[in-house]
Amino acid sequence: SQTIHQWPATLVQPVGSPLSLECTVEGTSNPNLYWYRQAAGRGLQLLFYSVGIGQISSEVPQNLSASRPQDRQFILSSKKLLLSDSGFYLCAWFGTDTQYFGPGTRLTVL
Amino acid sequence: GEDVEQSLFLSVREGDSSVINCTYTDSSSTYLYWYKQEPGAGLQLLTYIFSNMDMKQDQRLTVLLNKKDKHLSLRIADTQTGDSAIYFCAESENYGGSQGNLIFGKGTKLSVKP
């Protein structure tokens, strides 16, 4: 069965520190993967999507970046976090007739 | 730009029906979705409806679509305390695939009182 893992579940980081969030998928190959962010009081916003290894599309300009080093691994990174990067980050995989979201990472930037 | 609007809160008594409403602006929306997010958890796709449908029913869930008014609703029959969660409405032009660019509303927090 298809599963999405995300870690860490919770993260508290100081402003200006780096970030690395990892998402891995099981039970499928060559998935289309997505990073969403849910900021407080706002809906989900698509940040990045990837249709294959090394292929990243960015939806919004920001200080975040994404990488797809392996077929089933999607990483969200930042060199220097901002206060506005706080939020709930969700990784997702879209299959042919359904969608799977990971459990999310709660990031607090202080 | 595209926008999806929802009321932020809804409170109902256990056993009553809940109706969560959503409006959207993108006339090219093809798919409309309802997601459930329980506290501290990721999203769960509850159901979706294709834009050429008026209604879709799945057990206790009924989705109604008024394409003319760009209005979508989710009705939960016999609401239970386990239905307490945030419900997100979303729309897209494509079903996932290489786009996956869902436009989400801000979510409606449903509180079910015993």
gemmi code that builds the backbone of each chain (N, CA, C; Angstrom):
import gemmi

chains = {
    "A": [
        ("SER", (0.842, -1.186, 0.000), (0.000, 0.000, 0.000), (0.887, 1.249, 0.000)),
        ("GLN", (0.269, 2.342, -0.440), (1.025, 3.578, -0.562), (1.059, 4.316, 0.776)),
        ("THR", (2.229, 4.796, 1.126), (2.416, 5.516, 2.385), (3.361, 6.677, 2.147)),
        ("ILE", (3.105, 7.766, 2.845), (4.015, 8.910, 2.800), (4.532, 9.172, 4.201)),
        ("HIS", (5.830, 9.291, 4.315), (6.456, 9.596, 5.596), (7.055, 10.990, 5.537)),
        ("GLN", (6.934, 11.681, 6.655), (7.573, 12.985, 6.770), (8.274, 13.062, 8.114)),
        ("TRP", (9.425, 13.687, 8.115), (10.090, 13.972, 9.389), (10.955, 15.206, 9.260)),
        ("PRO", (11.131, 15.886, 10.391), (10.553, 15.540, 11.680), (9.076, 15.927, 11.756)),
        ("ALA", (8.405, 15.509, 12.786), (7.001, 15.862, 12.969), (6.876, 17.296, 13.465)),
        ("THR", (7.814, 17.697, 14.300), (7.804, 19.032, 14.888), (9.220, 19.582, 14.890)),
        ("LEU", (9.324, 20.874, 14.621), (10.650, 21.482, 14.568), (10.561, 22.925, 15.029)),
        ("VAL", (11.462, 23.318, 15.911), (11.562, 24.713, 16.349), (12.960, 25.183, 15.999)),
        ("GLN", (13.023, 26.220, 15.181), (14.317, 26.682, 14.688), (14.433, 28.192, 14.877)),
        ("PRO", (15.657, 28.693, 15.122), (15.837, 30.150, 15.204), (15.890, 30.774, 13.817)),
        ("VAL", (15.532, 32.036, 13.758), (15.638, 32.788, 12.507), (17.082, 32.743, 12.009)),
        ("GLY", (17.228, 32.526, 10.713), (18.555, 32.498, 10.120), (19.208, 31.131, 10.086)),
        ("SER", (18.572, 30.150, 10.709), (19.150, 28.807, 10.707), (18.703, 28.063, 9.445)),
        ("PRO", (19.407, 26.984, 9.074), (19.017, 26.217, 7.885), (17.887, 25.257, 8.208)),
        ("LEU", (17.301, 24.730, 7.135), (16.164, 23.820, 7.275), (16.298, 22.669, 6.291)),
        ("SER", (15.908, 21.497, 6.745), (15.798, 20.359, 5.832), (14.652, 19.486, 6.303)),
        ("LEU", (13.606, 19.410, 5.490), (12.466, 18.543, 5.765), (12.455, 17.435, 4.720)),
        ("GLU", (12.202, 16.231, 5.191), (12.268, 15.105, 4.268), (10.917, 14.422, 4.122)),
        ("CYS", (10.663, 13.987, 2.914), (9.440, 13.263, 2.586), (9.835, 12.028, 1.789)),
        ("THR", (9.354, 10.876, 2.198), (9.599, 9.667, 1.424), (8.280, 8.943, 1.181)),
        ("VAL", (8.222, 8.285, 0.056), (7.006, 7.613, -0.375), (7.276, 6.127, -0.513)),
        ("GLU", (6.315, 5.321, -0.114), (6.415, 3.873, -0.288), (5.239, 3.379, -1.107)),
        ("GLY", (5.458, 2.305, -1.833), (4.353, 1.648, -2.512), (4.055, 2.156, -3.894)),
        ("THR", (4.963, 2.959, -4.444), (4.756, 3.440, -5.799), (6.112, 3.799, -6.397)),
        ("SER", (6.147, 3.949, -7.699), (7.386, 4.390, -8.334), (7.081, 5.572, -9.238)),
        ("ASN", (8.085, 6.420, -9.396), (7.963, 7.629, -10.211), (6.722, 8.452, -9.872)),
        ("PRO", (6.526, 8.718, -8.575), (5.343, 9.510, -8.202), (5.537, 10.987, -8.495)),
        ("ASN", (4.424, 11.684, -8.703), (4.432, 13.150, -8.717), (4.299, 13.606, -7.265)),
        ("LEU", (5.269, 14.371, -6.811), (5.311, 14.763, -5.398), (5.176, 16.264, -5.238)),
        ("TYR", (4.582, 16.667, -4.122), (4.260, 18.068, -3.899), (4.608, 18.472, -2.471)),
        ("TRP", (5.039, 19.716, -2.322), (5.178, 20.334, -1.000), (4.155, 21.456, -0.896)),
        ("TYR", (3.349, 21.392, 0.192), (2.403, 22.451, 0.500), (2.759, 23.050, 1.855)),
        ("ARG", (2.379, 24.307, 2.026), (2.512, 24.941, 3.332), (1.163, 25.481, 3.775)),
        ("GLN", (0.870, 25.258, 5.037), (-0.352, 25.776, 5.638), (0.084, 26.752, 6.720)),
        ("ALA", (-0.051, 28.028, 6.439), (0.295, 29.039, 7.427), (-0.919, 29.301, 8.306)),
        ("ALA", (-0.681, 29.824, 9.490), (-1.757, 30.055, 10.455), (-2.833, 30.941, 9.841)),
        ("GLY", (-4.084, 30.479, 9.908), (-5.197, 31.271, 9.413), (-5.310, 31.339, 7.903)),
        ("ARG", (-4.548, 30.503, 7.229), (-4.588, 30.531, 5.769), (-4.783, 29.121, 5.232)),
        ("GLY", (-5.215, 29.037, 3.989), (-5.349, 27.738, 3.348), (-3.988, 27.196, 2.951)),
        ("LEU", (-4.005, 26.058, 2.313), (-2.745, 25.460, 1.876), (-2.255, 26.121, 0.606)),
        ("GLN", (-0.963, 26.260, 0.537), (-0.346, 26.892, -0.621), (0.655, 25.914, -1.228)),
        ("LEU", (0.563, 25.693, -2.531), (1.523, 24.826, -3.202), (2.860, 25.538, -3.313)),
        ("LEU", (3.921, 24.891, -2.838), (5.259, 25.480, -2.887), (6.059, 24.931, -4.062)),
        ("PHE", (6.147, 23.615, -4.138), (6.943, 22.963, -5.174), (6.256, 21.682, -5.620)),
        ("TYR", (6.521, 21.278, -6.853), (6.138, 19.939, -7.259), (7.233, 19.352, -8.130)),
        ("SER", (7.252, 18.036, -8.169), (8.308, 17.330, -8.884), (7.707, 16.130, -9.601)),
        ("VAL", (8.013, 16.013, -10.885), (7.492, 14.889, -11.664), (8.545, 13.803, -11.836)),
        ("GLY", (9.760, 14.032, -11.330), (10.799, 13.014, -11.440), (12.088, 13.471, -10.785)),
        ("ILE", (13.040, 12.577, -10.757), (14.337, 12.870, -10.128), (14.950, 14.114, -10.766)),
        ("GLY", (15.367, 15.034, -9.917), (16.025, 16.246, -10.388), (15.116, 17.270, -11.019)),
        ("GLN", (13.810, 16.992, -11.090), (12.866, 17.916, -11.731), (12.022, 18.608, -10.673)),
        ("ILE", (12.217, 19.903, -10.547), (11.519, 20.684, -9.531), (10.872, 21.895, -10.187)),
        ("SER", (9.612, 22.114, -9.856), (8.933, 23.327, -10.309), (8.509, 24.106, -9.076)),
        ("SER", (8.770, 25.402, -9.105), (8.434, 26.258, -7.978), (7.210, 27.091, -8.318)),
        ("GLU", (6.274, 27.134, -7.380), (5.038, 27.871, -7.622), (5.087, 29.300, -7.098)),
        ("VAL", (5.858, 29.531, -6.058), (5.903, 30.868, -5.468), (7.346, 31.236, -5.155)),
        ("PRO", (7.703, 32.507, -5.341), (9.067, 32.916, -4.983), (9.235, 32.960, -3.466)),
        ("GLN", (10.343, 32.479, -2.985), (10.537, 32.414, -1.539), (11.986, 32.034, -1.266)),
        ("ASN", (12.317, 31.937, 0.009), (13.682, 31.553, 0.353), (13.789, 30.054, 0.585)),
        ("LEU", (12.812, 29.311, 0.112), (12.860, 27.862, 0.231), (13.283, 27.247, -1.088)),
        ("SER", (13.790, 26.033, -1.023), (14.131, 25.281, -2.232), (13.744, 23.833, -2.015)),
        ("ALA", (13.672, 23.089, -3.094), (13.320, 21.680, -3.007), (14.258, 20.878, -3.883)),
        ("SER", (14.411, 19.615, -3.521), (15.246, 18.731, -4.327), (14.621, 17.348, -4.359)),
        ("ARG", (14.893, 16.624, -5.422), (14.389, 15.245, -5.601), (15.594, 14.391, -5.942)),
        ("PRO", (16.338, 13.985, -4.900), (17.559, 13.222, -5.170), (17.301, 11.766, -5.558)),
        ("GLN", (16.158, 11.235, -5.119), (15.795, 9.862, -5.457), (14.328, 9.826, -5.869)),
        ("ASP", (13.944, 8.751, -6.498), (12.591, 8.648, -7.044), (11.522, 8.883, -5.986)),
        ("ARG", (11.756, 8.329, -4.789), (10.724, 8.400, -3.769), (11.122, 9.300, -2.598)),
        ("GLN", (11.976, 10.261, -2.865), (12.417, 11.172, -1.815), (12.304, 12.605, -2.299)),
        ("PHE", (11.701, 13.436, -1.458), (11.492, 14.844, -1.810), (11.902, 15.665, -0.597)),
        ("ILE", (12.788, 16.617, -0.787), (13.354, 17.359, 0.337), (13.058, 18.844, 0.183)),
        ("LEU", (12.654, 19.456, 1.265), (12.420, 20.901, 1.307), (13.508, 21.528, 2.167)),
        ("SER", (14.138, 22.578, 1.650), (15.283, 23.152, 2.352), (15.220, 24.667, 2.383)),
        ("SER", (16.009, 25.203, 3.295), (16.250, 26.646, 3.326), (17.638, 26.884, 3.889)),
        ("LYS", (18.316, 27.883, 3.378), (19.633, 28.215, 3.915), (19.507, 29.096, 5.159)),
        ("LYS", (18.474, 29.971, 5.138), (18.263, 30.875, 6.277), (16.769, 31.069, 6.478)),
        ("LEU", (16.253, 30.552, 7.565), (14.828, 30.644, 7.831), (14.402, 32.054, 8.229)),
        ("LEU", (13.177, 32.389, 7.817), (12.537, 33.637, 8.207), (11.385, 33.327, 9.155)),
        ("LEU", (10.962, 34.329, 9.920), (9.806, 34.138, 10.798), (8.588, 33.682, 9.990)),
        ("SER", (8.458, 34.229, 8.796), (7.292, 33.930, 7.958), (7.306, 32.507, 7.403)),
        ("ASP", (8.386, 31.765, 7.640), (8.433, 30.373, 7.190), (7.718, 29.440, 8.162)),
        ("SER", (7.308, 29.956, 9.301), (6.562, 29.121, 10.255), (5.284, 28.612, 9.613)),
        ("GLY", (4.956, 27.370, 9.909), (3.727, 26.811, 9.355), (3.769, 25.295, 9.410)),
        ("PHE", (2.757, 24.727, 8.799), (2.612, 23.279, 8.745), (2.912, 22.861, 7.325)),
        ("TYR", (3.917, 22.013, 7.143), (4.370, 21.635, 5.811), (3.893, 20.215, 5.497)),
        ("LEU", (3.233, 20.108, 4.367), (2.675, 18.826, 3.968), (3.278, 18.374, 2.653)),
        ("CYS", (3.664, 17.116, 2.622), (4.110, 16.477, 1.389), (2.935, 15.668, 0.851)),
        ("ALA", (2.793, 15.620, -0.437), (1.668, 14.891, -1.017), (2.096, 14.146, -2.270)),
        ("TRP", (1.379, 13.069, -2.514), (1.556, 12.294, -3.745), (0.190, 12.141, -4.384)),
        ("PHE", (0.115, 12.392, -5.674), (-1.151, 12.270, -6.379), (-1.093, 11.052, -7.282)),
        ("GLY", (-1.941, 10.072, -6.998), (-2.024, 8.913, -7.854), (-3.028, 9.155, -8.962)),
        ("THR", (-3.410, 8.099, -9.645), (-4.319, 8.259, -10.790), (-5.721, 8.625, -10.344)),
        ("ASP", (-6.140, 8.174, -9.194), (-7.507, 8.484, -8.775), (-7.613, 8.803, -7.302)),
        ("THR", (-6.519, 9.090, -6.687), (-6.583, 9.465, -5.283), (-5.357, 10.296, -4.927)),
        ("GLN", (-5.373, 10.809, -3.724), (-4.286, 11.662, -3.274), (-3.878, 11.222, -1.885)),
        ("TYR", (-2.611, 11.282, -1.610), (-2.099, 10.917, -0.300), (-1.299, 12.093, 0.259)),
        ("PHE", (-1.614, 12.448, 1.474), (-0.859, 13.486, 2.164), (-0.084, 12.865, 3.311)),
        ("GLY", (1.115, 13.362, 3.533), (1.885, 12.923, 4.679), (1.321, 13.499, 5.962)),
        ("PRO", (1.862, 13.097, 7.104), (1.357, 13.562, 8.394), (1.730, 15.004, 8.700)),
        ("GLY", (2.675, 15.566, 7.943), (3.027, 16.972, 8.107), (4.154, 17.214, 9.093)),
        ("THR", (4.796, 18.361, 8.929), (5.824, 18.845, 9.858), (5.410, 20.229, 10.343)),
        ("ARG", (5.323, 20.377, 11.653), (4.998, 21.678, 12.240), (6.300, 22.420, 12.483)),
        ("LEU", (6.534, 23.488, 11.741), (7.751, 24.288, 11.869), (7.437, 25.605, 12.558)),
        ("THR", (8.163, 25.884, 13.628), (8.061, 27.165, 14.315), (9.411, 27.849, 14.249)),
        ("VAL", (9.426, 29.033, 13.683), (10.658, 29.810, 13.581), (10.585, 30.937, 14.611)),
        ("LEU", (11.570, 30.996, 15.494), (11.547, 31.974, 16.579), (12.587, 33.073, 16.362)),
    ],
    "B": [
        ("GLY", (-7.141, 36.824, -9.284), (-6.663, 35.451, -9.294), (-7.700, 34.498, -8.747)),
        ("GLU", (-7.338, 33.235, -8.740), (-8.285, 32.242, -8.240), (-8.418, 32.357, -6.735)),
        ("ASP", (-9.610, 32.075, -6.247), (-9.863, 32.185, -4.823), (-10.918, 31.180, -4.421)),
        ("VAL", (-10.767, 30.646, -3.213), (-11.748, 29.729, -2.653), (-12.090, 30.245, -1.262)),
        ("GLU", (-13.364, 30.439, -0.993), (-13.796, 31.008, 0.275), (-14.665, 30.013, 1.056)),
        ("GLN", (-14.437, 29.996, 2.362), (-15.234, 29.175, 3.266), (-15.465, 29.958, 4.536)),
        ("SER", (-16.564, 29.646, 5.209), (-16.736, 30.198, 6.549), (-15.756, 29.481, 7.471)),
        ("LEU", (-15.314, 30.144, 8.517), (-14.228, 29.597, 9.324), (-14.687, 28.624, 10.399)),
        ("PHE", (-15.923, 28.787, 10.876), (-16.374, 27.952, 11.989), (-17.792, 27.453, 11.748)),
        ("LEU", (-18.060, 26.253, 12.283), (-19.403, 25.692, 12.281), (-19.528, 24.825, 13.520)),
        ("SER", (-20.617, 25.012, 14.243), (-20.844, 24.219, 15.444), (-22.203, 23.544, 15.329)),
        ("VAL", (-22.236, 22.240, 15.567), (-23.494, 21.484, 15.480), (-23.572, 20.533, 16.658)),
        ("ARG", (-24.776, 20.017, 16.888), (-24.973, 19.014, 17.937), (-24.872, 17.620, 17.324)),
        ("GLU", (-24.379, 16.710, 18.118), (-24.246, 15.322, 17.673), (-25.601, 14.803, 17.186)),
        ("GLY", (-25.580, 14.150, 16.037), (-26.806, 13.614, 15.469), (-27.457, 14.528, 14.447)),
        ("ASP", (-27.142, 15.819, 14.502), (-27.675, 16.756, 13.516), (-26.885, 16.630, 12.215)),
        ("SER", (-27.386, 17.280, 11.169), (-26.641, 17.356, 9.914), (-25.765, 18.596, 9.925)),
        ("SER", (-24.605, 18.482, 9.304), (-23.696, 19.621, 9.150), (-23.646, 19.977, 7.674)),
        ("VAL", (-23.653, 21.253, 7.391), (-23.491, 21.692, 6.005), (-22.371, 22.716, 5.964)),
        ("ILE", (-21.336, 22.385, 5.246), (-20.177, 23.274, 5.103), (-20.190, 23.813, 3.683)),
        ("ASN", (-20.125, 25.119, 3.574), (-20.255, 25.776, 2.270), (-18.919, 26.329, 1.774)),
        ("CYS", (-18.834, 26.443, 0.463), (-17.600, 26.902, -0.173), (-17.971, 27.606, -1.473)),
        ("THR", (-17.308, 28.708, -1.758), (-17.473, 29.358, -3.062), (-16.109, 29.501, -3.717)),
        ("TYR", (-16.105, 29.463, -5.032), (-14.840, 29.568, -5.755), (-15.027, 30.522, -6.926)),
        ("THR", (-13.923, 31.013, -7.441), (-14.028, 32.033, -8.489), (-13.584, 31.553, -9.854)),
        ("ASP", (-12.781, 30.480, -9.907), (-12.192, 30.061, -11.174), (-13.218, 29.301, -12.013)),
        ("SER", (-13.665, 29.898, -13.091), (-14.703, 29.261, -13.908), (-14.170, 28.051, -14.668)),
        ("SER", (-12.840, 27.913, -14.727), (-12.284, 26.749, -15.424), (-12.016, 25.593, -14.478)),
        ("SER", (-12.484, 25.727, -13.228), (-12.320, 24.630, -12.274), (-12.996, 23.385, -12.822)),
        ("THR", (-12.270, 22.307, -12.793), (-12.813, 21.061, -13.298), (-13.135, 20.092, -12.179)),
        ("TYR", (-12.286, 20.078, -11.164), (-12.476, 19.194, -10.030), (-12.602, 20.019, -8.757)),
        ("LEU", (-13.514, 19.586, -7.908), (-13.697, 20.251, -6.618), (-13.626, 19.193, -5.537)),
        ("TYR", (-12.917, 19.506, -4.462), (-12.559, 18.506, -3.467), (-12.979, 18.944, -2.064)),
        ("TRP", (-13.181, 17.949, -1.235), (-13.327, 18.185, 0.200), (-12.313, 17.320, 0.937)),
        ("TYR", (-11.559, 17.982, 1.843), (-10.573, 17.303, 2.666), (-10.921, 17.474, 4.132)),
        ("LYS", (-10.468, 16.504, 4.926), (-10.647, 16.572, 6.380), (-9.269, 16.573, 7.013)),
        ("GLN", (-9.071, 17.472, 7.969), (-7.809, 17.525, 8.685), (-8.096, 17.454, 10.173)),
        ("GLU", (-7.717, 16.331, 10.771), (-7.891, 16.192, 12.207), (-6.708, 16.872, 12.911)),
        ("PRO", (-6.859, 17.212, 14.180), (-5.821, 17.993, 14.878), (-4.430, 17.389, 14.734)),
        ("GLY", (-3.484, 18.187, 14.298), (-2.099, 17.763, 14.212), (-1.803, 16.757, 13.117)),
        ("ALA", (-2.748, 16.523, 12.235), (-2.572, 15.485, 11.211), (-2.570, 16.082, 9.824)),
        ("GLY", (-2.177, 15.260, 8.859), (-2.219, 15.686, 7.470), (-3.636, 15.689, 6.954)),
        ("LEU", (-3.774, 15.902, 5.662), (-5.092, 15.977, 5.055), (-5.559, 14.607, 4.590)),
        ("GLN", (-6.842, 14.419, 4.658), (-7.448, 13.198, 4.134), (-8.471, 13.607, 3.087)),
        ("LEU", (-8.297, 13.097, 1.888), (-9.283, 13.390, 0.850), (-10.574, 12.653, 1.175)),
        ("LEU", (-11.661, 13.399, 1.347), (-12.956, 12.786, 1.650), (-13.681, 12.396, 0.371)),
        ("THR", (-13.753, 13.340, -0.531), (-14.482, 13.112, -1.754), (-14.160, 14.217, -2.749)),
        ("TYR", (-14.460, 13.957, -3.994), (-14.320, 15.016, -4.982), (-15.445, 14.872, -5.999)),
        ("ILE", (-15.685, 15.960, -6.702), (-16.760, 15.968, -7.679), (-16.252, 16.613, -8.949)),
        ("PHE", (-16.635, 16.055, -10.049), (-16.277, 16.606, -11.346), (-17.273, 17.700, -11.678)),
        ("SER", (-16.838, 18.709, -12.391), (-17.658, 19.904, -12.564), (-18.930, 19.678, -13.372)),
        ("ASN", (-19.050, 18.542, -14.047), (-20.283, 18.304, -14.809), (-21.316, 17.529, -13.999)),
        ("MET", (-21.023, 17.353, -12.700), (-21.951, 16.679, -11.804), (-22.618, 17.711, -10.901)),
        ("ASP", (-23.835, 17.419, -10.471), (-24.548, 18.294, -9.546), (-24.465, 17.783, -8.117)),
        ("MET", (-24.351, 16.477, -7.991), (-24.409, 15.891, -6.672), (-23.607, 14.598, -6.657)),
        ("LYS", (-23.023, 14.336, -5.502), (-22.345, 13.064, -5.296), (-22.574, 12.648, -3.859)),
        ("GLN", (-22.977, 11.404, -3.672), (-23.248, 10.928, -2.318), (-22.366, 9.735, -2.005)),
        ("ASP", (-21.828, 9.739, -0.800), (-20.965, 8.649, -0.359), (-21.236, 8.435, 1.117)),
        ("GLN", (-22.068, 7.456, 1.423), (-22.456, 7.129, 2.796), (-23.046, 8.373, 3.466)),
        ("ARG", (-22.422, 8.892, 4.510), (-23.006, 10.043, 5.213), (-22.686, 11.380, 4.555)),
        ("LEU", (-21.871, 11.341, 3.520), (-21.440, 12.584, 2.872), (-22.216, 12.833, 1.592)),
        ("THR", (-22.677, 14.067, 1.442), (-23.329, 14.485, 0.200), (-22.683, 15.777, -0.258)),
        ("VAL", (-22.213, 15.790, -1.500), (-21.626, 16.992, -2.081), (-22.610, 17.538, -3.103)),
        ("LEU", (-22.899, 18.831, -2.989), (-23.750, 19.515, -3.958), (-22.929, 20.589, -4.658)),
        ("LEU", (-23.080, 20.660, -5.975), (-22.358, 21.649, -6.755), (-23.335, 22.476, -7.570)),
        ("ASN", (-23.264, 23.776, -7.392), (-24.012, 24.723, -8.213), (-22.978, 25.456, -9.058)),
        ("LYS", (-22.782, 24.981, -10.269), (-21.706, 25.522, -11.085), (-21.994, 26.953, -11.517)),
        ("LYS", (-23.260, 27.254, -11.702), (-23.636, 28.608, -12.124), (-23.219, 29.636, -11.063)),
        ("ASP", (-23.484, 29.290, -9.808), (-23.146, 30.202, -8.704), (-21.749, 29.936, -8.150)),
        ("LYS", (-21.057, 28.931, -8.684), (-19.731, 28.531, -8.193), (-19.796, 28.267, -6.687)),
        ("HIS", (-20.756, 27.435, -6.313), (-20.989, 27.140, -4.907), (-20.944, 25.636, -4.702)),
        ("LEU", (-20.180, 25.230, -3.711), (-20.008, 23.822, -3.370), (-20.370, 23.635, -1.904)),
        ("SER", (-21.049, 22.547, -1.596), (-21.349, 22.284, -0.195), (-21.083, 20.825, 0.138)),
        ("LEU", (-20.768, 20.608, 1.408), (-20.569, 19.260, 1.938), (-21.549, 19.066, 3.080)),
        ("ARG", (-22.411, 18.091, 2.945), (-23.376, 17.783, 3.995), (-22.950, 16.486, 4.668)),
        ("ILE", (-22.848, 16.541, 5.982), (-22.534, 15.345, 6.765), (-23.782, 14.991, 7.549)),
        ("ALA", (-24.358, 13.848, 7.239), (-25.563, 13.409, 7.941), (-25.183, 12.759, 9.266)),
        ("ASP", (-26.088, 12.893, 10.259), (-25.879, 12.235, 11.558), (-24.460, 12.504, 12.070)),
        ("THR", (-24.125, 13.781, 12.221), (-22.775, 14.174, 12.595), (-22.375, 13.584, 13.945)),
        ("GLN", (-21.157, 13.051, 13.993), (-20.629, 12.427, 15.199), (-19.463, 13.263, 15.752)),
        ("THR", (-19.120, 13.008, 17.009), (-18.003, 13.755, 17.610), (-16.705, 13.497, 16.845)),
        ("GLY", (-16.573, 12.337, 16.254), (-15.385, 12.026, 15.460), (-15.295, 12.806, 14.163)),
        ("ASP", (-16.365, 13.504, 13.821), (-16.342, 14.351, 12.622), (-15.728, 15.716, 12.918)),
        ("SER", (-15.487, 15.997, 14.178), (-14.859, 17.276, 14.540), (-13.480, 17.366, 13.898)),
        ("ALA", (-13.285, 18.395, 13.106), (-12.036, 18.539, 12.348), (-12.126, 19.840, 11.557)),
        ("ILE", (-11.089, 20.118, 10.799), (-11.136, 21.234, 9.860), (-11.376, 20.649, 8.477)),
        ("TYR", (-12.323, 21.224, 7.768), (-12.683, 20.736, 6.442), (-12.261, 21.779, 5.408)),
        ("PHE", (-11.478, 21.316, 4.444), (-10.988, 22.200, 3.402), (-11.685, 21.909, 2.084)),
        ("CYS", (-12.079, 22.964, 1.431), (-12.572, 22.910, 0.076), (-11.391, 23.247, -0.843)),
        ("ALA", (-11.307, 22.622, -1.997), (-10.233, 22.933, -2.938), (-10.734, 22.736, -4.355)),
        ("GLU", (-10.093, 23.419, -5.290), (-10.460, 23.249, -6.690), (-9.195, 23.156, -7.533)),
        ("SER", (-9.329, 22.547, -8.674), (-8.217, 22.474, -9.613), (-8.762, 22.316, -11.020)),
        ("GLU", (-7.906, 22.615, -11.983), (-8.293, 22.431, -13.378), (-8.047, 21.004, -13.822)),
        ("ASN", (-7.122, 20.339, -13.154), (-6.785, 18.967, -13.507), (-6.872, 18.119, -12.266)),
        ("TYR", (-7.011, 16.812, -12.445), (-6.977, 15.932, -11.288), (-5.531, 15.549, -11.039)),
        ("GLY", (-4.910, 16.196, -10.074), (-3.549, 15.859, -9.687), (-2.627, 15.843, -10.877)),
        ("GLY", (-2.127, 14.692, -11.208), (-1.227, 14.564, -12.344), (0.009, 15.402, -12.160)),
        ("SER", (0.494, 15.976, -13.224), (1.730, 16.733, -13.137), (1.509, 18.144, -12.623)),
        ("GLN", (0.274, 18.527, -12.451), (0.002, 19.879, -11.961), (-0.240, 19.864, -10.454)),
        ("GLY", (-1.321, 19.232, -10.062), (-1.598, 19.173, -8.618), (-1.756, 20.517, -7.996)),
        ("ASN", (-2.020, 21.536, -8.834), (-2.111, 22.867, -8.266), (-3.512, 23.095, -7.740)),
        ("LEU", (-3.717, 22.572, -6.563), (-4.986, 22.759, -5.896), (-5.025, 24.137, -5.272)),
        ("ILE", (-6.149, 24.791, -5.398), (-6.381, 26.053, -4.706), (-7.266, 25.734, -3.515)),
        ("PHE", (-6.747, 25.951, -2.325), (-7.468, 25.583, -1.121), (-8.143, 26.784, -0.488)),
        ("GLY", (-9.285, 26.523, 0.148), (-9.863, 27.512, 1.038), (-9.121, 27.500, 2.357)),
        ("LYS", (-9.512, 28.375, 3.274), (-8.815, 28.471, 4.558), (-9.269, 27.416, 5.544)),
        ("GLY", (-10.335, 26.706, 5.193), (-10.789, 25.651, 6.073), (-11.911, 26.091, 6.996)),
        ("THR", (-12.836, 25.167, 7.255), (-13.941, 25.391, 8.193), (-13.756, 24.451, 9.364)),
        ("LYS", (-13.662, 25.025, 10.551), (-13.515, 24.193, 11.743), (-14.883, 23.750, 12.222)),
        ("LEU", (-15.130, 22.461, 12.154), (-16.405, 21.893, 12.590), (-16.269, 21.389, 14.019)),
        ("SER", (-17.102, 21.903, 14.892), (-17.133, 21.449, 16.284), (-18.453, 20.726, 16.507)),
        ("VAL", (-18.371, 19.508, 17.021), (-19.569, 18.715, 17.262), (-19.754, 18.575, 18.763)),
        ("LYS", (-20.884, 19.056, 19.259), (-21.159, 19.028, 20.688), (-22.031, 17.837, 21.030)),
        ("PRO", (-21.708, 17.125, 22.098), (-22.497, 15.943, 22.472), (-23.884, 16.316, 22.985)),
    ],
}
model = gemmi.Model(1)
for chain_id, residues in chains.items():
    chain = gemmi.Chain(chain_id)
    for i, (resn, *xyz) in enumerate(residues, 1):
        res = gemmi.Residue()
        res.name, res.seqid = resn, gemmi.SeqId(i, " ")
        for name, pos in zip(("N", "CA", "C"), xyz):
            atom = gemmi.Atom()
            atom.name, atom.element = name, gemmi.Element(name[0])
            atom.pos, atom.b_iso = gemmi.Position(*pos), 0.0
            res.add_atom(atom)
        chain.add_residue(res)
    model.add_chain(chain)
structure = gemmi.Structure()
structure.add_model(model)
structure.setup_entities()
